[in-house]
Each structure stands twice: as C-alpha cells, then as structure tokens.
C-alpha cells in the first residue's frame, strides 16, 4: 500500500526534475514547486494517516 510519505517523496523528485528543467530552459515554470512545499500537504497527510489504521 502506498503511504502519503511515498507520494510526497515522488512529488519531491518530480519537483527537483522540474527545477532543473526550468533552469536549463526546458520549462518556463515549475508546476510542482508550490505543491511540494505547501503547508496544507502536512494537514492532508496527517488526516490520511489517522484514518489508515488497521483494526
């Protein structure tokens, strides 16, 4: 099962690739920049983790 931390790790890696692509001129902006750094991400992952308990 994929955990929220796994998803954030993947998005962080995509963000890093897009940052590079922006610096070398392949992208005009990084669409993942604000998503990975968003404060709301922590709230969402906490909500998912609290409902992801096995009985």
PDB file of N, CA, C and O in Angstrom, chain B, residues numbered from 101:
ATOM      1  N   UNK B 101       0.843  -1.176   0.000  1.00  0.00           N
ATOM      2  CA  UNK B 101       0.000   0.000   0.000  1.00  0.00           C
ATOM      3  C   UNK B 101       0.893   1.246   0.000  1.00  0.00           C
ATOM      4  O   UNK B 101       1.879   1.312   0.733  1.00  0.00           O
ATOM      5  N   UNK B 102       0.545   2.203  -0.806  1.00  0.00           N
ATOM      6  CA  UNK B 102       1.297   3.453  -0.878  1.00  0.00           C
ATOM      7  C   UNK B 102       0.927   4.348   0.296  1.00  0.00           C
ATOM      8  O   UNK B 102      -0.251   4.569   0.577  1.00  0.00           O
ATOM      9  N   UNK B 103       1.927   4.850   0.966  1.00  0.00           N
ATOM     10  CA  UNK B 103       1.739   5.747   2.099  1.00  0.00           C
ATOM     11  C   UNK B 103       1.825   7.196   1.617  1.00  0.00           C
ATOM     12  O   UNK B 103       2.428   7.468   0.578  1.00  0.00           O
ATOM     13  N   UNK B 104       1.225   8.127   2.367  1.00  0.00           N
ATOM     14  CA  UNK B 104       1.325   9.544   1.992  1.00  0.00           C
ATOM     15  C   UNK B 104       2.774  10.014   1.868  1.00  0.00           C
ATOM     16  O   UNK B 104       3.082  10.849   1.018  1.00  0.00           O
ATOM     17  N   UNK B 105       3.659   9.487   2.704  1.00  0.00           N
ATOM     18  CA  UNK B 105       5.063   9.897   2.623  1.00  0.00           C
ATOM     19  C   UNK B 105       5.692   9.422   1.313  1.00  0.00           C
ATOM     20  O   UNK B 105       6.575  10.089   0.774  1.00  0.00           O
ATOM     21  N   UNK B 106       5.242   8.265   0.792  1.00  0.00           N
ATOM     22  CA  UNK B 106       5.734   7.788  -0.505  1.00  0.00           C
ATOM     23  C   UNK B 106       5.321   8.744  -1.617  1.00  0.00           C
ATOM     24  O   UNK B 106       6.117   9.068  -2.497  1.00  0.00           O
ATOM     25  N   UNK B 107       4.079   9.187  -1.569  1.00  0.00           N
ATOM     26  CA  UNK B 107       3.585  10.118  -2.584  1.00  0.00           C
ATOM     27  C   UNK B 107       4.348  11.433  -2.525  1.00  0.00           C
ATOM     28  O   UNK B 107       4.710  11.990  -3.561  1.00  0.00           O
ATOM     29  N   UNK B 108       4.594  11.933  -1.314  1.00  0.00           N
ATOM     30  CA  UNK B 108       5.335  13.189  -1.188  1.00  0.00           C
ATOM     31  C   UNK B 108       6.763  13.016  -1.704  1.00  0.00           C
ATOM     32  O   UNK B 108       7.312  13.930  -2.320  1.00  0.00           O
ATOM     33  N   UNK B 109       7.365  11.861  -1.460  1.00  0.00           N
ATOM     34  CA  UNK B 109       8.722  11.602  -1.952  1.00  0.00           C
ATOM     35  C   UNK B 109       8.747  11.644  -3.483  1.00  0.00           C
ATOM     36  O   UNK B 109       9.643  12.244  -4.076  1.00  0.00           O
ATOM     37  N   UNK B 110       7.772  11.010  -4.111  1.00  0.00           N
ATOM     38  CA  UNK B 110       7.703  11.005  -5.575  1.00  0.00           C
ATOM     39  C   UNK B 110       7.488  12.419  -6.111  1.00  0.00           C
ATOM     40  O   UNK B 110       8.144  12.831  -7.068  1.00  0.00           O
ATOM     41  N   UNK B 111       6.571  13.159  -5.492  1.00  0.00           N
ATOM     42  CA  UNK B 111       6.331  14.540  -5.926  1.00  0.00           C
ATOM     43  C   UNK B 111       7.570  15.411  -5.730  1.00  0.00           C
ATOM     44  O   UNK B 111       7.841  16.298  -6.540  1.00  0.00           O
ATOM     45  N   UNK B 112       8.315  15.161  -4.668  1.00  0.00           N
ATOM     46  CA  UNK B 112       9.551  15.912  -4.430  1.00  0.00           C
ATOM     47  C   UNK B 112      10.562  15.627  -5.532  1.00  0.00           C
ATOM     48  O   UNK B 112      11.239  16.543  -5.999  1.00  0.00           O
ATOM     49  N   UNK B 113      10.672  14.371  -5.953  1.00  0.00           N
ATOM     50  CA  UNK B 113      11.599  14.020  -7.026  1.00  0.00           C
ATOM     51  C   UNK B 113      11.187  14.677  -8.345  1.00  0.00           C
ATOM     52  O   UNK B 113      12.036  15.163  -9.093  1.00  0.00           O
ATOM     53  N   UNK B 114       9.882  14.690  -8.626  1.00  0.00           N
ATOM     54  CA  UNK B 114       9.390  15.362  -9.836  1.00  0.00           C
ATOM     55  C   UNK B 114       9.684  16.856  -9.754  1.00  0.00           C
ATOM     56  O   UNK B 114      10.077  17.472 -10.745  1.00  0.00           O
ATOM     57  N   UNK B 115       9.492  17.436  -8.570  1.00  0.00           N
ATOM     58  CA  UNK B 115       9.780  18.856  -8.352  1.00  0.00           C
ATOM     59  C   UNK B 115      11.243  19.159  -8.655  1.00  0.00           C
ATOM     60  O   UNK B 115      11.547  20.162  -9.300  1.00  0.00           O
ATOM     61  N   UNK B 116      12.140  18.309  -8.200  1.00  0.00           N
ATOM     62  CA  UNK B 116      13.576  18.502  -8.442  1.00  0.00           C
ATOM     63  C   UNK B 116      13.873  18.453  -9.941  1.00  0.00           C
ATOM     64  O   UNK B 116      14.643  19.266 -10.453  1.00  0.00           O
ATOM     65  N   UNK B 117      13.263  17.503 -10.637  1.00  0.00           N
ATOM     66  CA  UNK B 117      13.462  17.410 -12.090  1.00  0.00           C
ATOM     67  C   UNK B 117      12.938  18.655 -12.804  1.00  0.00           C
ATOM     68  O   UNK B 117      13.575  19.166 -13.724  1.00  0.00           O
ATOM     69  N   UNK B 118      11.781  19.133 -12.375  1.00  0.00           N
ATOM     70  CA  UNK B 118      11.202  20.329 -12.994  1.00  0.00           C
ATOM     71  C   UNK B 118      12.026  21.574 -12.687  1.00  0.00           C
ATOM     72  O   UNK B 118      12.121  22.472 -13.524  1.00  0.00           O
ATOM     73  N   UNK B 119      12.621  21.639 -11.502  1.00  0.00           N
ATOM     74  CA  UNK B 119      13.515  22.765 -11.178  1.00  0.00           C
ATOM     75  C   UNK B 119      14.694  22.786 -12.140  1.00  0.00           C
ATOM     76  O   UNK B 119      15.066  23.841 -12.655  1.00  0.00           O
ATOM     77  N   UNK B 120      15.274  21.622 -12.378  1.00  0.00           N
ATOM     78  CA  UNK B 120      16.387  21.526 -13.319  1.00  0.00           C
ATOM     79  C   UNK B 120      15.935  21.949 -14.720  1.00  0.00           C
ATOM     80  O   UNK B 120      16.608  22.731 -15.391  1.00  0.00           O
ATOM     81  N   UNK B 121      14.785  21.419 -15.149  1.00  0.00           N
ATOM     82  CA  UNK B 121      14.276  21.741 -16.480  1.00  0.00           C
ATOM     83  C   UNK B 121      13.992  23.239 -16.622  1.00  0.00           C
ATOM     84  O   UNK B 121      14.156  23.804 -17.703  1.00  0.00           O
ATOM     85  N   UNK B 122      13.572  23.870 -15.544  1.00  0.00           N
ATOM     86  CA  UNK B 122      13.332  25.314 -15.562  1.00  0.00           C
ATOM     87  C   UNK B 122      14.652  26.066 -15.714  1.00  0.00           C
ATOM     88  O   UNK B 122      14.748  27.021 -16.485  1.00  0.00           O
ATOM     89  N   UNK B 123      15.665  25.627 -14.973  1.00  0.00           N
ATOM     90  CA  UNK B 123      16.970  26.306 -15.043  1.00  0.00           C
ATOM     91  C   UNK B 123      17.612  26.200 -16.414  1.00  0.00           C
ATOM     92  O   UNK B 123      18.253  27.147 -16.867  1.00  0.00           O
ATOM     93  N   UNK B 124      17.450  25.056 -17.087  1.00  0.00           N
ATOM     94  CA  UNK B 124      18.087  24.897 -18.397  1.00  0.00           C
ATOM     95  C   UNK B 124      17.191  25.348 -19.547  1.00  0.00           C
ATOM     96  O   UNK B 124      17.581  25.251 -20.711  1.00  0.00           O
ATOM     97  N   UNK B 125      15.989  25.842 -19.228  1.00  0.00           N
ATOM     98  CA  UNK B 125      15.127  26.415 -20.244  1.00  0.00           C
ATOM     99  C   UNK B 125      14.146  25.462 -20.905  1.00  0.00           C
ATOM    100  O   UNK B 125      13.513  25.830 -21.894  1.00  0.00           O
ATOM    101  N   UNK B 126      14.004  24.259 -20.393  1.00  0.00           N
ATOM    102  CA  UNK B 126      13.041  23.323 -20.967  1.00  0.00           C
ATOM    103  C   UNK B 126      11.611  23.595 -20.503  1.00  0.00           C
ATOM    104  O   UNK B 126      10.654  23.272 -21.207  1.00  0.00           O
ATOM    105  N   UNK B 127      11.469  24.185 -19.322  1.00  0.00           N
ATOM    106  CA  UNK B 127      10.164  24.581 -18.791  1.00  0.00           C
ATOM    107  C   UNK B 127      10.200  26.067 -18.469  1.00  0.00           C
ATOM    108  O   UNK B 127      11.241  26.601 -18.085  1.00  0.00           O
ATOM    109  N   UNK B 128       9.066  26.729 -18.625  1.00  0.00           N
ATOM    110  CA  UNK B 128       9.019  28.150 -18.268  1.00  0.00           C
ATOM    111  C   UNK B 128       8.783  28.342 -16.776  1.00  0.00           C
ATOM    112  O   UNK B 128       9.183  29.360 -16.211  1.00  0.00           O
ATOM    113  N   UNK B 129       8.137  27.371 -16.132  1.00  0.00           N
ATOM    114  CA  UNK B 129       7.927  27.422 -14.683  1.00  0.00           C
ATOM    115  C   UNK B 129       7.752  26.000 -14.155  1.00  0.00           C
ATOM    116  O   UNK B 129       7.479  25.070 -14.914  1.00  0.00           O
ATOM    117  N   UNK B 130       7.913  25.852 -12.854  1.00  0.00           N
ATOM    118  CA  UNK B 130       7.796  24.551 -12.210  1.00  0.00           C
ATOM    119  C   UNK B 130       6.400  24.406 -11.601  1.00  0.00           C
ATOM    120  O   UNK B 130       6.102  25.053 -10.597  1.00  0.00           O
ATOM    121  N   UNK B 131       5.540  23.569 -12.189  1.00  0.00           N
ATOM    122  CA  UNK B 131       4.182  23.429 -11.668  1.00  0.00           C
ATOM    123  C   UNK B 131       4.116  22.700 -10.326  1.00  0.00           C
ATOM    124  O   UNK B 131       3.084  22.744  -9.656  1.00  0.00           O
ATOM    125  N   UNK B 132       5.186  22.038  -9.928  1.00  0.00           N
ATOM    126  CA  UNK B 132       5.188  21.282  -8.677  1.00  0.00           C
ATOM    127  C   UNK B 132       5.796  22.054  -7.518  1.00  0.00           C
ATOM    128  O   UNK B 132       5.760  21.585  -6.380  1.00  0.00           O
ATOM    129  N   UNK B 133       6.349  23.221  -7.783  1.00  0.00           N
ATOM    130  CA  UNK B 133       7.065  23.987  -6.768  1.00  0.00           C
ATOM    131  C   UNK B 133       6.219  24.261  -5.533  1.00  0.00           C
ATOM    132  O   UNK B 133       6.642  23.950  -4.420  1.00  0.00           O
ATOM    133  N   UNK B 134       5.057  24.826  -5.702  1.00  0.00           N
ATOM    134  CA  UNK B 134       4.219  25.175  -4.558  1.00  0.00           C
ATOM    135  C   UNK B 134       3.539  23.956  -3.957  1.00  0.00           C
ATOM    136  O   UNK B 134       3.235  23.947  -2.764  1.00  0.00           O
ATOM    137  N   UNK B 135       3.297  22.940  -4.748  1.00  0.00           N
ATOM    138  CA  UNK B 135       2.623  21.748  -4.242  1.00  0.00           C
ATOM    139  C   UNK B 135       3.468  21.022  -3.205  1.00  0.00           C
ATOM    140  O   UNK B 135       2.962  20.657  -2.144  1.00  0.00           O
ATOM    141  N   UNK B 136       4.719  20.813  -3.488  1.00  0.00           N
ATOM    142  CA  UNK B 136       5.592  20.072  -2.580  1.00  0.00           C
ATOM    143  C   UNK B 136       5.852  20.854  -1.305  1.00  0.00           C
ATOM    144  O   UNK B 136       5.957  20.269  -0.227  1.00  0.00           O
ATOM    145  N   UNK B 137       5.957  22.169  -1.418  1.00  0.00           N
ATOM    146  CA  UNK B 137       6.260  22.999  -0.256  1.00  0.00           C
ATOM    147  C   UNK B 137       5.018  23.451   0.508  1.00  0.00           C
ATOM    148  O   UNK B 137       5.140  24.124   1.531  1.00  0.00           O
ATOM    149  N   UNK B 138       3.841  23.097   0.036  1.00  0.00           N
ATOM    150  CA  UNK B 138       2.601  23.595   0.635  1.00  0.00           C
ATOM    151  C   UNK B 138       2.428  23.112   2.068  1.00  0.00           C
ATOM    152  O   UNK B 138       2.642  21.939   2.377  1.00  0.00           O
ATOM    153  N   UNK B 139       2.039  24.029   2.926  1.00  0.00           N
ATOM    154  CA  UNK B 139       1.774  23.701   4.331  1.00  0.00           C
ATOM    155  C   UNK B 139       0.557  22.782   4.441  1.00  0.00           C
ATOM    156  O   UNK B 139       0.473  21.965   5.359  1.00  0.00           O
ATOM    157  N   UNK B 140      -0.386  22.916   3.504  1.00  0.00           N
ATOM    158  CA  UNK B 140      -1.583  22.085   3.534  1.00  0.00           C
ATOM    159  C   UNK B 140      -1.244  20.612   3.376  1.00  0.00           C
ATOM    160  O   UNK B 140      -1.989  19.755   3.852  1.00  0.00           O
ATOM    161  N   UNK B 141      -0.132  20.301   2.714  1.00  0.00           N
ATOM    162  CA  UNK B 141       0.260  18.905   2.490  1.00  0.00           C
ATOM    163  C   UNK B 141       0.370  18.174   3.817  1.00  0.00           C
ATOM    164  O   UNK B 141      -0.077  17.032   3.927  1.00  0.00           O
ATOM    165  N   UNK B 142       0.954  18.807   4.828  1.00  0.00           N
ATOM    166  CA  UNK B 142       1.118  18.166   6.128  1.00  0.00           C
ATOM    167  C   UNK B 142      -0.229  17.853   6.758  1.00  0.00           C
ATOM    168  O   UNK B 142      -0.388  16.800   7.377  1.00  0.00           O
ATOM    169  N   UNK B 143      -1.198  18.740   6.615  1.00  0.00           N
ATOM    170  CA  UNK B 143      -2.536  18.500   7.165  1.00  0.00           C
ATOM    171  C   UNK B 143      -3.195  17.322   6.468  1.00  0.00           C
ATOM    172  O   UNK B 143      -3.813  16.482   7.122  1.00  0.00           O
ATOM    173  N   UNK B 144      -3.070  17.250   5.154  1.00  0.00           N
ATOM    174  CA  UNK B 144      -3.682  16.161   4.395  1.00  0.00           C
ATOM    175  C   UNK B 144      -3.062  14.832   4.778  1.00  0.00           C
ATOM    176  O   UNK B 144      -3.783  13.855   4.980  1.00  0.00           O
ATOM    177  N   UNK B 145      -1.745  14.771   4.882  1.00  0.00           N
ATOM    178  CA  UNK B 145      -1.100  13.504   5.214  1.00  0.00           C
ATOM    179  C   UNK B 145      -1.439  13.066   6.624  1.00  0.00           C
ATOM    180  O   UNK B 145      -1.577  11.869   6.875  1.00  0.00           O
ATOM    181  N   UNK B 146      -1.579  14.002   7.551  1.00  0.00           N
ATOM    182  CA  UNK B 146      -1.965  13.643   8.909  1.00  0.00           C
ATOM    183  C   UNK B 146      -3.373  13.074   8.929  1.00  0.00           C
ATOM    184  O   UNK B 146      -3.638  12.108   9.644  1.00  0.00           O
ATOM    185  N   UNK B 147      -4.290  13.664   8.148  1.00  0.00           N
ATOM    186  CA  UNK B 147      -5.659  13.155   8.072  1.00  0.00           C
ATOM    187  C   UNK B 147      -5.687  11.747   7.494  1.00  0.00           C
ATOM    188  O   UNK B 147      -6.397  10.881   8.006  1.00  0.00           O
ATOM    189  N   UNK B 148      -4.929  11.512   6.444  1.00  0.00           N
ATOM    190  CA  UNK B 148      -4.896  10.195   5.813  1.00  0.00           C
ATOM    191  C   UNK B 148      -4.297   9.171   6.767  1.00  0.00           C
ATOM    192  O   UNK B 148      -4.825   8.068   6.905  1.00  0.00           O
ATOM    193  N   UNK B 149      -3.206   9.526   7.420  1.00  0.00           N
ATOM    194  CA  UNK B 149      -2.564   8.598   8.338  1.00  0.00           C
ATOM    195  C   UNK B 149      -3.470   8.250   9.510  1.00  0.00           C
ATOM    196  O   UNK B 149      -3.450   7.113   9.980  1.00  0.00           O
ATOM    197  N   UNK B 150      -4.257   9.192   9.990  1.00  0.00           N
ATOM    198  CA  UNK B 150      -5.133   8.914  11.124  1.00  0.00           C
ATOM    199  C   UNK B 150      -6.298   8.012  10.728  1.00  0.00           C
ATOM    200  O   UNK B 150      -6.837   7.309  11.583  1.00  0.00           O
ATOM    201  N   UNK B 151      -6.700   8.009   9.461  1.00  0.00           N
ATOM    202  CA  UNK B 151      -7.789   7.142   9.014  1.00  0.00           C
ATOM    203  C   UNK B 151      -7.280   5.834   8.436  1.00  0.00           C
ATOM    204  O   UNK B 151      -8.080   4.976   8.064  1.00  0.00           O
ATOM    205  N   UNK B 152      -5.982   5.663   8.353  1.00  0.00           N
ATOM    206  CA  UNK B 152      -5.371   4.486   7.756  1.00  0.00           C
ATOM    207  C   UNK B 152      -5.007   3.436   8.798  1.00  0.00           C
ATOM    208  O   UNK B 152      -3.997   2.750   8.642  1.00  0.00           O
ATOM    209  N   UNK B 153      -5.779   3.295   9.827  1.00  0.00           N
ATOM    210  CA  UNK B 153      -5.471   2.323  10.869  1.00  0.00           C
ATOM    211  C   UNK B 153      -6.093   0.983  10.534  1.00  0.00           C
ATOM    212  O   UNK B 153      -7.182   0.916   9.963  1.00  0.00           O
ATOM    213  N   UNK B 154      -5.403  -0.072  10.888  1.00  0.00           N
ATOM    214  CA  UNK B 154      -5.890  -1.433  10.648  1.00  0.00           C
ATOM    215  C   UNK B 154      -6.508  -1.955  11.933  1.00  0.00           C
ATOM    216  O   UNK B 154      -5.884  -1.910  12.994  1.00  0.00           O
ATOM    217  N   UNK B 155      -7.730  -2.447  11.838  1.00  0.00           N
ATOM    218  CA  UNK B 155      -8.423  -2.967  13.021  1.00  0.00           C
ATOM    219  C   UNK B 155      -8.237  -4.459  13.131  1.00  0.00           C
ATOM    220  O   UNK B 155      -8.748  -5.077  14.065  1.00  0.00           O
TER     221      UNK B 155
END
